[in-house]
């Protein structure tokens, strides 16, 4: 997201949420994932923190992308889970087309999980409800743990 659009979004949000029926306080907002939009910097963070990248490909025109972000990833426990276990990256399918081609993204929404070593741990297309999506993400973490155990076994 470019800086101008970000500032407009933030200021627009403050204008809407800053008003309540009494005008005295702001309405509480739902928890939101703190998305990275730059894959390179997110990769560096993932390597440093030894966390996999959770890359979500979305588009402004994609209804189910917005639904996944709003409903499944908007759940408070899901936000905590994602931020504690992954480095979340939100990429625009239309703007980040080269990355989408490299990762063979063909439909939206598309979730890709990469290990800090860039191993593909998961690629799943489509909307999933919160519980199913969390289970899907957990399979990526389980696969990462398997790869770590295999690497340790080879070292011995």
C-alpha positions in Angstrom: 0.0 0.0 0.0 1.5 3.3 -0.9 2.0 6.0 1.7 -0.7 8.4 0.4 -3.4 5.6 0.3 -2.3 4.5 3.8 -2.6 8.0 5.2 -6.0 8.5 3.6 -7.2 5.1 5.0 -5.9 5.9 8.5 -7.3 9.4 8.5 -10.6 8.3 7.0 -10.8 5.6 9.7 -10.1 8.0 12.5 -12.8 10.3 11.1 -15.3 7.5 11.2 -14.3 5.8 14.4 -13.5 9.0 16.3 -17.2 9.8 16.5 -19.6 8.0 18.7 -23.3 8.7 19.5 -22.1 11.1 22.2 -18.9 12.2 20.4 -17.0 11.7 23.6 -15.0 8.6 22.8 -13.9 6.3 20.0 -15.7 3.0 19.3 -13.6 -0.1 19.9 -12.2 -1.7 16.8 -11.7 -5.4 16.0 -8.2 -6.7 16.3 -6.4 -6.7 13.0 -3.3 -8.5 11.8 -0.3 -6.2 11.3 0.5 -7.1 7.7 3.8 -6.6 6.0 3.5 -5.5 2.3 7.2 -5.9 1.4 8.2 -9.5 0.8 12.0 -8.9 1.1 11.8 -7.2 4.5 9.3 -9.8 5.8 11.7 -12.5 4.7 14.5 -10.9 6.6 12.3 -10.7 9.7 11.2 -14.3 9.3 14.8 -15.5 9.1 15.9 -13.4 12.1 12.9 -14.6 14.2 12.9 -18.1 12.8 9.2 -17.8 11.8 7.6 -18.9 8.6 6.1 -16.4 6.2 2.3 -16.5 5.9 1.7 -14.9 2.5 -1.9 -14.0 1.5 -2.5 -13.1 -2.1 -5.5 -10.9 -2.4 -7.0 -8.3 -4.8 -9.2 -5.3 -4.4 -11.9 -6.9 -6.6 -11.8 -10.3 -4.8 -14.9 -10.7 -2.6 -13.7 -13.9 -0.9 -10.3 -12.3 -0.2 -12.0 -9.6 1.8 -14.2 -12.1 3.5 -11.2 -14.2 4.5 -9.4 -11.2 5.9 -12.5 -9.7 7.7 -14.0 -12.9 9.0 -11.5 -15.7 9.4 -8.4 -13.6 10.0 -10.4 -10.9 11.9 -11.1 -13.3 14.8 -9.2 -12.2 18.0 -7.7 -15.6 18.7 -6.7 -16.0 15.0 -4.9 -12.6 15.1 -2.9 -13.7 18.1 -2.2 -17.1 16.5 -1.0 -15.7 13.2 1.1 -12.9 14.8 2.8 -15.3 17.3 3.6 -18.1 14.8 4.1 -16.3 11.4 5.4 -13.2 9.7 2.1 -12.2 7.9 2.5 -10.7 4.4 -0.4 -9.4 2.4 0.3 -9.1 -1.3 -1.9 -7.7 -4.0 -2.2 -10.2 -6.8 -2.3 -7.6 -9.5 0.6 -5.5 -8.2 2.8 -8.4 -7.1 2.2 -10.4 -10.2 5.9 -11.6 -10.6 5.8 -13.1 -7.1 2.4 -14.7 -7.8 3.8 -16.3 -11.0 6.9 -17.6 -9.2 4.7 -19.2 -6.4 2.2 -20.4 -9.1 -0.8 -18.6 -7.6 -3.7 -19.2 -10.0 -6.8 -18.3 -7.9 -7.7 -16.1 -5.0 -7.5 -15.9 -2.2 -4.3 -17.9 -2.0 -2.4 -18.6 1.1 1.2 -19.6 0.8 3.4 -20.5 3.8 7.2 -20.5 3.4 9.7 -21.6 5.9 12.5 -19.2 6.9 14.6 -21.2 4.4 12.0 -20.6 1.7 10.7 -24.2 1.7 7.1 -24.4 0.6 5.1 -25.6 3.6 1.6 -24.9 2.3 -0.4 -23.5 -0.6 -4.1 -23.4 -0.4 -6.7 -21.6 -2.4 -10.1 -20.2 -1.4 -11.9 -19.0 1.6 -12.1 -21.1 4.8 -13.9 -20.4 8.0 -11.8 -19.5 11.1 -11.5 -23.0 12.6 -10.7 -24.7 9.3 -8.2 -22.0 8.3 -6.4 -22.3 11.7 -6.2 -26.1 11.2 -4.8 -25.5 7.7 -2.2 -23.1 9.0 -1.3 -25.6 11.8 -0.5 -28.2 9.1 2.1 -25.9 7.7 3.7 -25.5 11.2 3.6 -29.3 11.6 5.3 -29.7 8.2 8.0 -27.2 9.3 8.6 -29.2 12.5 8.9 -32.4 10.4 11.5 -30.8 8.1 13.5 -29.6 11.1 13.5 -33.1 12.6 14.6 -34.6 9.3 17.4 -32.1 9.0 18.6 -32.9 12.5 18.5 -36.6 11.8 20.7 -36.1 8.7 23.2 -34.1 10.7 23.7 -37.0 13.2 
